[in-house]
Amino acid sequence: MVVDAHVHIATSEKENQRASVEQVIRKMDQNGIDLAVCFPFAAGLEKQKKMAELIRPHKERFYPLAFINPNDCDAREQLLYCLDELGFHGMKLHPWFSNFSLANIELLRPLFEILEQRHLYAVIHCTSEDYRVHPVMFERLGREFPHVILQMAHMGEVMAGEYAIDVAKRVPNVYLDTAITSFMAVVHVLEQCPDKVFMGCDYPFYQFEMELQKQRLAAKDLQDMEGYRKITGENFRKVFHLEDSKYT
């Protein structure tokens, strides 16, 4: 099973049509991607409902998450609706777009208590140019909610990759994704914690074939094709207890 753990889906014609469901499926098929973790470009319950409608004919190819803004007064209710009514598997957070700090545990607590109780999943944007989120903030969050799988999207790029790797090595439920990371960042994560990373391309901003080639080159550099298999799907399959036959 080949998994891309960071894919955006367009929910209206005004958004990037490279990310229409039909185009995403076409590109997945061209590149041998069996399953994509997906979310809309932005928060808002109507966008989550629309994405659920669009991916429904291809539900075996997608692992949907709800894009939630924790500042919304009904954020908790939005998340519950997406989990219970739409069948989503967790949530996506973006501190820059939603203007909150990942260090604000009390703001996030109502959402993470739901995920903690159900042992679910959160993908959180993390790049080094934003004071609202840094890899070191994931350590407290991960220890506060040990049953939530935390995916550190972009693993602190461009200048905080080593902090990201250190946190992933220390905190059992923190995982990294490779979206927008450099070739050397992938080399370093394969060297230091190859079981704690998922491939992600941040489609449509980057392309599946670009991400797959980056993983191949890093694995070839290290002569570690087992690492390539882990990063391109095996880690994700094991963490989320997925059966290949369900998605291929």
C-alpha positions as CSV (number, residue, x, y, z in Angstrom):
1,M,0.0,0.0,0.0
2,V,1.3,3.4,-1.0
3,V,-0.1,6.3,1.1
4,D,0.2,10.1,0.7
5,A,-0.7,11.6,4.1
6,H,-1.1,15.2,3.0
7,V,-3.6,16.0,0.2
8,H,-6.0,19.0,-0.2
9,I,-9.4,18.6,-1.9
10,A,-11.1,21.5,-3.7
11,T,-14.7,22.0,-2.5
12,S,-15.7,24.7,-5.0
13,E,-14.9,26.0,-8.5
14,K,-13.2,29.0,-7.0
15,E,-10.5,26.9,-5.4
16,N,-7.5,25.3,-7.1
17,Q,-9.1,23.0,-9.7
18,R,-5.9,20.9,-9.8
19,A,-7.3,19.6,-6.5
20,S,-10.7,18.5,-7.8
21,V,-11.5,15.0,-6.7
22,E,-11.4,13.8,-10.3
23,Q,-7.9,15.3,-10.9
24,V,-6.6,13.9,-7.6
25,I,-7.8,10.4,-8.4
26,R,-6.3,10.7,-11.9
27,K,-2.9,11.7,-10.5
28,M,-3.0,9.1,-7.7
29,D,-3.6,6.4,-10.4
30,Q,-0.8,7.7,-12.5
31,N,1.6,7.5,-9.6
32,G,0.5,4.3,-7.9
33,I,-1.0,6.0,-4.8
34,D,-3.5,3.7,-3.2
35,L,-4.7,6.0,-0.4
36,A,-4.6,9.7,0.4
37,V,-5.2,11.5,3.7
38,C,-7.3,14.5,2.6
39,F,-8.9,17.7,3.9
40,P,-10.3,20.8,2.4
41,F,-8.3,24.0,1.9
42,A,-10.0,25.8,4.8
43,A,-12.2,25.4,7.8
44,G,-16.0,25.7,7.9
45,L,-18.5,23.0,8.3
46,E,-20.0,23.5,4.8
47,K,-16.6,22.8,3.3
48,Q,-16.3,19.6,5.3
49,K,-19.7,18.5,4.2
50,K,-18.9,19.2,0.5
51,M,-15.7,17.3,0.6
52,A,-17.5,14.3,2.1
53,E,-20.0,14.4,-0.7
54,L,-17.3,14.7,-3.4
55,I,-15.1,11.8,-2.1
56,R,-18.0,9.5,-1.4
57,P,-17.9,7.7,-4.8
58,H,-14.1,7.0,-4.1
59,K,-14.3,6.5,-0.4
60,E,-11.9,3.5,-0.5
61,R,-9.1,5.9,-1.8
62,F,-9.4,8.6,0.8
63,Y,-8.8,8.9,4.6
64,P,-10.7,12.2,5.3
65,L,-10.0,14.7,8.1
66,A,-12.0,17.7,9.1
67,F,-10.2,21.1,8.8
68,I,-11.2,22.8,12.1
69,N,-10.6,26.3,13.4
70,P,-10.4,26.0,17.2
71,N,-11.4,29.7,17.5
72,D,-14.9,28.9,16.2
73,C,-17.4,28.9,19.0
74,D,-18.8,25.7,17.7
75,A,-15.5,24.0,16.8
76,R,-16.3,21.0,19.1
77,E,-19.7,20.5,17.6
78,Q,-18.2,20.7,14.1
79,L,-15.6,18.1,14.9
80,L,-18.2,15.7,16.4
81,Y,-20.5,16.2,13.3
82,C,-17.6,15.3,11.0
83,L,-16.6,12.2,13.0
84,D,-20.1,10.9,13.7
85,E,-22.1,12.0,10.6
86,L,-19.5,12.2,7.9
87,G,-17.2,9.3,9.0
88,F,-14.0,11.4,9.2
89,H,-11.0,10.0,11.1
90,G,-9.8,13.1,12.9
91,M,-8.9,16.8,12.2
92,K,-6.5,19.1,10.4
93,L,-5.3,22.2,12.2
94,H,-3.5,25.2,10.7
95,P,-2.2,27.7,13.3
96,W,-1.3,30.3,10.7
97,F,-4.6,30.3,8.8
98,S,-6.7,30.0,11.9
99,N,-4.5,32.4,14.0
100,F,-4.0,30.4,17.2
101,S,-0.9,29.2,19.0
102,L,-0.3,25.4,19.3
103,A,1.0,26.2,22.8
104,N,-2.6,27.3,23.8
105,I,-3.5,23.9,25.2
106,E,-6.7,25.1,26.9
107,L,-8.1,26.4,23.6
108,L,-7.4,23.0,22.0
109,R,-8.4,20.9,24.9
110,P,-12.2,20.5,23.9
111,L,-11.1,19.1,20.5
112,F,-8.3,16.9,21.7
113,E,-10.3,15.4,24.5
114,I,-12.6,14.0,21.8
115,L,-9.7,12.6,19.8
116,E,-8.0,11.3,22.9
117,Q,-11.2,9.4,24.0
118,R,-11.5,7.8,20.6
119,H,-7.8,7.3,19.8
120,L,-8.0,9.4,16.7
121,Y,-5.7,11.5,14.5
122,A,-4.6,15.1,14.0
123,V,-2.5,16.7,11.2
124,I,-1.1,20.0,12.3
125,H,0.8,22.5,10.0
126,C,4.3,23.2,11.3
127,T,6.8,25.4,9.5
128,S,9.6,27.3,11.1
129,E,8.6,30.8,9.9
130,D,5.5,31.0,12.1
131,Y,5.8,31.9,15.8
132,R,2.4,30.3,16.5
133,V,3.8,26.8,15.9
134,H,7.1,25.1,16.4
135,P,8.2,21.5,16.6
136,V,8.9,21.8,20.4
137,M,5.2,22.7,21.0
138,F,4.3,19.2,19.9
139,E,6.0,17.6,22.8
140,R,3.6,19.0,25.4
141,L,0.6,18.4,23.2
142,G,1.7,14.8,22.6
143,R,2.3,14.1,26.3
144,E,-1.0,15.8,27.3
145,F,-3.0,13.6,24.8
146,P,-1.0,10.4,24.5
147,H,-3.7,8.5,22.5
148,V,-3.9,11.0,19.7
149,I,-1.7,10.4,16.7
150,L,-0.1,13.8,15.9
151,Q,1.2,14.3,12.4
152,M,3.6,17.2,12.3
153,A,3.0,18.4,8.7
154,H,6.1,19.7,7.0
155,M,8.2,18.6,10.0
156,G,9.3,22.2,10.9
157,E,10.6,23.2,7.5
158,V,12.6,25.0,6.4
159,M,14.9,25.6,9.4
160,A,13.5,23.5,12.3
161,G,13.7,19.9,10.9
162,E,16.2,18.7,13.5
163,Y,13.9,19.9,16.3
164,A,11.0,18.0,14.6
165,I,13.1,14.8,14.5
166,D,14.1,15.1,18.1
167,V,10.5,15.5,19.2
168,A,9.4,12.5,17.1
169,K,12.1,10.4,18.7
170,R,11.1,11.4,22.2
171,V,7.3,11.4,22.0
172,P,5.7,8.1,21.0
173,N,2.5,9.5,19.4
174,V,4.3,12.3,17.3
175,Y,4.9,11.5,13.7
176,L,6.3,13.6,10.9
177,D,5.3,14.2,7.3
178,T,7.6,15.0,4.4
179,A,5.5,17.7,2.6
180,I,7.7,20.5,1.3
181,T,10.7,19.1,3.1
182,S,14.2,19.0,1.5
183,F,16.0,15.9,0.2
184,M,18.4,16.2,3.2
185,A,15.5,16.4,5.6
186,V,14.2,13.0,4.3
187,V,17.8,11.6,4.6
188,H,18.0,12.7,8.2
189,V,14.7,11.3,9.2
190,L,15.4,8.0,7.6
191,E,18.7,7.8,9.4
192,Q,17.3,8.8,12.8
193,C,13.6,7.7,13.1
194,P,12.5,5.8,10.0
195,D,9.4,4.4,11.7
196,K,8.1,7.8,12.7
197,V,7.5,9.5,9.3
198,F,4.7,9.4,6.6
199,M,5.1,10.6,3.0
200,G,3.1,13.6,2.1
201,C,3.3,15.9,-1.0
202,D,0.9,18.7,0.0
203,Y,-1.0,18.2,-3.2
204,P,-1.7,20.3,-5.3
205,F,1.2,22.6,-4.2
206,Y,3.6,19.7,-4.9
207,Q,3.0,16.7,-7.0
208,F,2.9,13.0,-6.2
209,E,5.7,12.1,-8.6
210,M,8.0,14.8,-7.1
211,E,7.4,13.4,-3.6
212,L,8.0,9.8,-4.6
213,Q,11.2,10.7,-6.4
214,K,12.4,12.5,-3.3
215,Q,11.8,9.4,-1.2
216,R,13.5,7.2,-3.8
217,L,16.6,9.4,-4.0
218,A,16.9,9.6,-0.2
219,A,16.6,5.8,0.2
220,K,19.0,5.2,-2.6
221,D,21.5,7.6,-1.0
222,L,21.3,5.5,2.2
223,Q,21.0,2.2,0.4
224,D,17.8,1.7,2.4
225,M,14.9,0.5,0.3
226,E,13.2,-0.8,3.5
227,G,13.1,2.8,4.6
228,Y,11.5,3.7,1.3
229,R,8.7,1.2,1.9
230,K,8.2,2.4,5.4
231,I,7.9,6.1,4.5
232,T,5.7,5.6,1.4
233,G,3.0,3.6,3.2
234,E,4.1,0.8,5.6
235,N,4.4,3.1,8.6
236,F,0.9,4.6,8.0
237,R,-0.6,1.2,7.5
238,K,0.9,-0.1,10.7
239,V,0.0,3.0,12.8
240,F,-3.7,3.0,11.6
241,H,-4.0,-0.8,11.4
242,L,-5.1,-0.8,7.8
243,E,-5.5,-3.8,5.6
244,D,-4.1,-3.6,2.1
245,S,-7.0,-5.4,0.5
246,K,-9.4,-2.6,1.6
247,Y,-7.7,0.0,-0.5
248,T,-6.2,-1.9,-3.5
